Amino acid sequence: MNPITLIIIYFTILLGPMITMLSTNMFLMWIGLEMNLLAMIPLMVNYTNPRSTEAATKYFLTQATASMILLLSIILNYMQMGVWTLLPQTNTHIITLTFISLAMKLGLAPFHSWLPEVTQGIPIQTGLVLLTWQKIAPLSILLQIYELTNPNILMMSAMLSILIGAWNGLNQTQTRKIMAYSSISHMGWMISILSFNPSLTMLNLTIYIILTIPMFMILNTNSSTTINSMSLTWNKTPTLIPLTTLILLSTGGLPPLTGFLPKWTIIYELLKNNNTLLATIMAMMALINLFFYMRLVYSTSLTTFPTNNNFKMTIHHNKTKTNMLISPLTIMSTMTLPLSPLLIP
């Protein structure tokens, strides 16, 4: 792709969520989301193969439907209230429509089925943008309207997302699909606490992004698209094996790593608000998530697939270059727990 075109696309992707986050006008927020959507499509179809075209088509149809529902709710609210912002007096059906459109954009259950398929069909770098930066704009709108949204709808969506993210991730062999189901599960954790403590949602999102970026960098370095291909890490870049293990365990929420912090604080906050059943189910589903991360750890660091001697010798002259950001990001994603008194609002 032309470098100037690429710069314009990345600038638009950067600008879209900024407009959404800094606006109080719902129509401007919608414009920010649309800019983001239209800039993502060329990135998805940059590599011309049927799979990426299919993924881009699915992404466009889903996001366009969500945008249409959001615009409908904004117009209905304007017709009823005469303002471009959602107010406490706004009809509850309009608020629910808004939440449904944002849930579709975030990939929250039961509107999640597009996310694994799209993530699987696009390049790893684009998958990273899809699962991190693209979540910020819809979540920023949710953070502005959470007081108006029915808490029961939020809880049901969170519970479904955590259940689906855990169970569907179990039988996957493709790393990008595993990361997509992991994203659905993390989104469920974020939404579950939104009604009680939105600051914890922000903390969870920040830690999720810090964990996801180095993981995708490692997958991109080795072109690891399946669990089997991750078992060749010892041959390509053996120094990444301990880093991969630490990041995966941290993503699973194993103490004393950073990923334990959001799970610990969210369960504590839910128990404080007498949501014992939800907290128990979430903790149990976190164990299932940890199990499929452990499968990746086992495949990466504890398995050596049968290979001939010539292949084993490639380690001595392998020219695979690792990204310099992986190490500092790994430190952030594994050793931040002692700073929790400063981070917890």
C-alpha positions, 0 to 999 in steps of 0.5 A: 500500500502507498505510504501516504495512504497508509499514514492517512488511514492510521491517522484516521484510526487514531483520530476517530476514537479521539473525537468520540472520547472528547465529545458530549454530542452523540452525533459527533460520537457517531461520526468518530465511530464511522471514521474508525470503521471506514479506516479499518476496512483498507487495513483488513483487505491490504493482503488480497486473499479470500479470507481477508476479504470475507473478514472485511465484509463481515466486519463492515456489515456488523459495524454498519448495522451497529452504527445504523442502530446507534444513529436510530437511537440518537435521532429518536432521542433528539425527536423526544428530548430535542437535544443531542445527548442522552438524559435521565428522562430519555426513554429506556428503549432508546437507552437499550438500543444504544447499548445493543449497538455498542455491544455489537461494536465491542463484540459483547455476547450475544452479539459476539460471533463476528469477532473470532471470525474476523480476527482469524481472517485478518493479519496479526497486526490488524488483529491487534488494532481490532482487539485493542484500539477499536474497543476504546471508542464504544467503551468511552460512550458506555462510560458516559451512559452507564448510569442510564443503562439498566444494570440487569442488561449489563449483568446479563451481557457480562455473564454471557460474554464471560461464559462464551469467552471461556467455553468457546476458547477451550476447543480452539487451535488457532491463536488469533481465535483464542485471543478473540475469545479472550477479548470477549471474556475480558470485555465481560469482566469490564462490563460487569463492574461498570454499574458499580465502579467505572474506574475499575472498567478503565483500569481493566481496559488499560491492563488488558491492552498492556497484556495484549500488545506484547502477546500479539508482538510475539505471535507476529515475530514467529508468525505463530497462527496455531498452537502447533506453530507456537511449539517451534518458538524454541527453535526460532526465538528461544529468548521469547519462551519465558516472556510468552509464558509470563504474559499468558499466565498474567492474561489468565489472571494468575497471582502475583502477576499484573493480570490478577489485579483487575480480577481481584478488584472486580470480584471484591467490588462485586462481593461488596455490592452483594453480587455473590453468584455473579462473582462466583461464576466469574471466578470459575470461568476465569479458571477455564480461561487459565486452562486454555492459556496453560495449553499455549504455555505447555505447547510453547515451553514444555513441548519439543515437536519431532524434527530432524537434526538439520532443523534443530541446527537452524537455531544457530543462524536464525535471523528472526528479529524481535521487537525491542518493545516486547521486553518493557511491555512484558515487565509492565504486564507481569510486575505491576501488582505491587503498585496496586495501591496507587492504581486502585481508585 
